[in-house]
């Protein structure tokens, strides 16, 4: 997932409009219009950076003459105390854009940092960390971008770019022959021949059915490591394999060691903590 400057600018403008409303009353009342300042955006804890361009655009939107020195890049791991941006120019603009700039960088760096923790845990193994659709409404493309900054891979962007046949889909086909999975895969191929087809399997019997049906990817849902190993043997390279459910930093390496290709982790987006980043006037 890559972001365009236009996408970022739209989001920043909406956030600024939400925050500023009719104007920053405190700053307008207390800070002279001609005041100039230098401010430093610093990491207050170790983190993986994401969203720096959002901050740059936020400050520039309020004062095109502001000068910004970018001292890090998205995807970079930094220590506590590292300066991310140096902003020079209108004091009013810096103060009024501060919270919007920080909100974007703290949240997106939080997603990148959470993702990096998982990718570090499986270093040296072939499995890749995937995101999910469990994202903040309206922020999906931004959070999926942050996942990539943290070393993860993007799963489907939405319901339109991949077919994922889950248990509730299969319930609607319970009477189909030779089995519900074969029927679902066949229908998916006929309707959308260019899309990859993934099938969620809760049992080893379903794993065999999905592999026999020619699924491109088989999602092993909430299986033990023993079941994952058995599923890998059943599939025998006929499909890519994704593991999901019960994944945390203590279990992810054992899951990766079973031979799966991907491990999806909803927590890297739906439960990522915003990291601590501050903006201080020099």
C-alpha positions in Angstrom: 0.0 0.0 0.0 1.5 3.3 -1.1 0.1 6.7 -0.4 -0.1 9.7 -2.7 0.5 13.3 -1.6 -3.1 14.1 -2.6 -4.5 11.4 -0.3 -2.4 12.6 2.6 -3.3 16.2 2.0 -7.0 15.5 2.0 -6.8 13.7 5.3 -4.7 16.4 6.9 -7.0 19.2 5.7 -10.0 17.3 7.2 -8.2 16.9 10.5 -7.1 20.5 10.6 -10.7 21.7 9.8 -12.0 19.4 12.6 -9.5 20.8 15.1 -9.3 24.5 14.2 -13.0 25.1 13.5 -13.4 28.9 13.4 -9.8 29.4 14.6 -7.3 28.5 17.3 -8.6 30.9 20.0 -5.7 30.4 22.5 -3.0 31.0 19.9 -4.7 33.9 18.2 -5.2 35.6 21.6 -1.8 35.1 23.0 0.8 34.8 20.2 1.8 37.8 18.0 1.1 37.3 14.3 4.8 38.0 13.5 6.3 35.6 16.1 8.8 33.0 14.8 9.8 29.8 16.5 11.8 26.6 16.1 10.2 23.4 17.3 11.6 19.9 17.5 9.4 16.7 17.1 11.1 14.0 19.1 10.6 10.4 19.9 10.1 9.8 23.6 10.5 6.1 23.3 12.0 3.6 20.9 9.8 3.3 17.8 9.5 2.6 14.1 8.6 5.8 12.2 5.6 6.2 9.9 3.6 9.2 8.8 6.2 11.8 8.7 4.8 13.3 5.5 1.5 13.9 7.3 3.2 16.1 9.8 5.1 18.0 7.1 1.9 18.7 5.2 0.0 19.8 8.4 2.5 22.5 9.1 2.8 23.6 5.5 -1.0 23.9 5.2 -1.0 26.6 7.8 2.1 28.4 6.6 3.7 27.5 3.3 6.8 29.5 4.3 7.5 27.2 7.2 10.9 25.4 6.8 11.0 21.7 7.8 14.1 19.6 8.2 13.3 15.9 8.0 15.8 13.9 10.1 14.3 10.4 9.7 12.4 8.4 7.0 9.4 6.2 7.3 10.3 2.7 8.3 13.4 3.8 10.2 13.8 2.4 13.8 14.8 5.2 16.2 15.8 5.4 19.9 14.2 7.5 22.5 15.3 11.2 22.2 15.8 11.1 18.4 14.6 14.2 16.6 12.3 13.4 13.8 11.5 16.9 12.4 12.9 20.4 12.9 10.2 23.0 12.2 11.1 26.7 11.7 8.7 29.6 11.0 5.4 31.0 12.1 4.8 30.3 15.8 1.1 30.5 15.3 1.2 27.9 12.5 3.4 25.5 14.5 1.1 25.7 17.5 -2.1 25.3 15.6 -0.9 22.3 13.5 0.9 20.6 16.4 -1.8 18.2 17.6 -2.9 17.2 14.1 0.7 16.5 13.1 1.4 14.5 16.3 -1.9 12.5 16.0 -0.9 11.2 12.6 2.7 10.4 13.4 2.0 8.9 16.8 -0.8 6.6 15.6 0.9 5.5 12.4 4.2 5.0 14.1 2.4 3.0 16.7 1.1 0.6 14.0 4.6 0.4 12.4 6.2 -0.2 15.8 3.7 -3.0 16.7 4.3 -4.6 13.3 8.1 -4.4 13.7 7.9 -6.3 17.0 6.2 -9.2 15.2 8.5 -9.2 12.2 11.5 -9.2 14.5 10.2 -12.2 16.4 10.1 -14.3 13.2 13.4 -13.1 11.7 15.1 -15.9 9.8 12.0 -17.8 9.1 10.1 -17.6 5.7 6.7 -16.6 7.1 5.6 -13.0 6.6 3.3 -10.9 8.9 0.0 -9.9 7.3 -2.4 -7.2 8.3 -6.2 -7.6 8.2 -9.3 -5.5 7.6 -9.6 -4.7 11.3 -8.6 -1.1 10.8 -9.9 2.3 12.0 -12.7 3.4 9.7 -11.5 5.9 7.1 -7.8 5.2 8.0 -7.4 1.7 6.3 -5.0 2.9 3.6 -2.9 4.8 6.2 -2.7 2.0 8.7 -1.8 -0.5 6.0 0.9 1.8 4.8 2.2 1.9 8.4 2.2 -1.9 8.4 4.6 -1.9 5.5 6.8 0.6 7.3 7.1 -1.9 10.1 8.1 -4.7 7.7 4.7 -6.4 7.3 2.8 -7.2 4.2 -0.7 -6.1 3.2 -3.5 -8.6 2.9 -6.5 -7.6 0.8 -7.3 -3.9 0.9 -11.1 -4.5 1.0 -13.8 -6.8 -0.2 -13.1 -6.1 -3.8 -9.5 -7.2 -4.5 -9.5 -10.8 -3.3 -12.0 -13.6 -2.6 -11.9 -14.9 1.0 -14.5 -17.6 1.6 -15.2 -17.8 5.3 -17.3 -20.0 7.5 -20.4 -17.9 7.2 -20.2 -18.0 3.4 -20.0 -21.8 3.6 -23.1 -22.0 5.8 -25.1 -20.6 2.9 -23.9 -23.5 0.7 -24.4 -26.4 3.2 -26.4 -28.5 0.8 -24.0 -28.2 -2.2 -22.2 -31.1 -3.7 -19.5 -32.6 -3.6 -18.9 -30.3 -0.6 -19.5 -26.6 0.3 -15.8 -25.6 -0.2 -15.6 -27.1 -3.7 -18.8 -25.4 -4.6 -17.7 -22.0 -3.2 -14.4 -22.1 -5.0 -16.0 -23.0 -8.3 -18.5 -20.2 -8.0 -15.7 -17.7 -7.2 -13.6 -18.8 -10.2 -16.6 -18.4 -12.5 -17.7 -15.0 -11.2 -14.3 -13.4 -10.7 -11.6 -15.4 -12.7 -8.9 -12.8 -12.2 -9.1 -12.7 -8.4 -7.1 -14.9 -6.0 -9.3 -17.3 -4.0 -8.6 -17.9 -0.3 -10.5 -20.4 1.8 -10.8 -20.3 5.6 -10.4 -23.8 7.1 -11.3 -24.7 10.7 -10.6 -28.4 10.5 -8.1 -30.6 8.7 -10.9 -32.1 6.6 -11.7 -28.6 5.3 -7.9 -28.1 4.6 -8.0 -31.1 2.4 -11.1 -30.0 0.6 -9.7 -26.5 0.0 -6.5 -27.9 -1.4 -8.3 -30.3 -3.6 -10.6 -27.5 -4.8 -7.6 -25.5 -6.0 -7.7 -22.6 -3.6 -4.8 -20.2 -4.0 -4.5 -19.6 -0.3 -5.8 -21.6 2.7 -6.4 -19.8 5.9 -5.8 -22.0 9.0 -8.1 -20.5 11.6 -7.3 -21.0 15.3 -5.3 -24.2 14.9 -2.7 -25.6 17.3 0.9 -25.8 16.1 0.4 -29.6 15.8 -2.6 -29.0 13.6 -0.7 -26.4 11.6 2.1 -28.8 10.9 -0.5 -31.5 9.8 -2.2 -29.0 7.5 1.1 -28.0 5.9 1.7 -31.7 5.1 -1.8 -32.1 3.7 -1.5 -29.1 1.4 2.0 -30.1 0.2 2.7 -26.9 -1.6 -0.6 -26.8 -3.6 -1.6 -23.5 -2.0 -0.1 -20.7 0.0 -0.8 -21.0 3.7 -2.0 -18.4 6.2 -2.3 -18.9 9.9 -4.6 -16.8 12.0 -6.0 -16.7 15.5 -4.2 -16.9 18.8 -1.2 -15.0 17.5 0.8 -12.9 19.9 4.5 -12.1 20.5 4.9 -15.3 22.6 3.4 -17.6 20.0 4.2 -16.1 16.7 7.6 -17.7 16.2 6.3 -21.2 17.0 3.5 -20.6 14.5 6.0 -19.4 11.8 8.2 -22.5 12.4 5.4 -24.8 11.3 6.1 -23.9 7.7 3.2 -21.5 7.0 3.7 -18.7 4.5 1.8 -15.9 6.2 0.6 -15.1 9.7 -2.2 -12.5 10.0 -2.3 -10.3 13.1 -5.3 -8.1 13.6 -3.7 -6.6 16.7 -1.1 -4.6 14.7 -3.9 -2.3 13.5 -6.9 -2.7 15.8 -4.9 -2.6 19.1 -1.7 -0.8 18.3 -0.8 1.8 20.9 0.0 5.3 19.8 3.7 5.8 20.6 5.0 8.7 22.6 6.2 11.6 20.4 6.5 15.2 21.6 6.8 18.6 20.0 8.9 21.1 22.0 9.9 24.7 21.2 13.6 25.1 21.2 
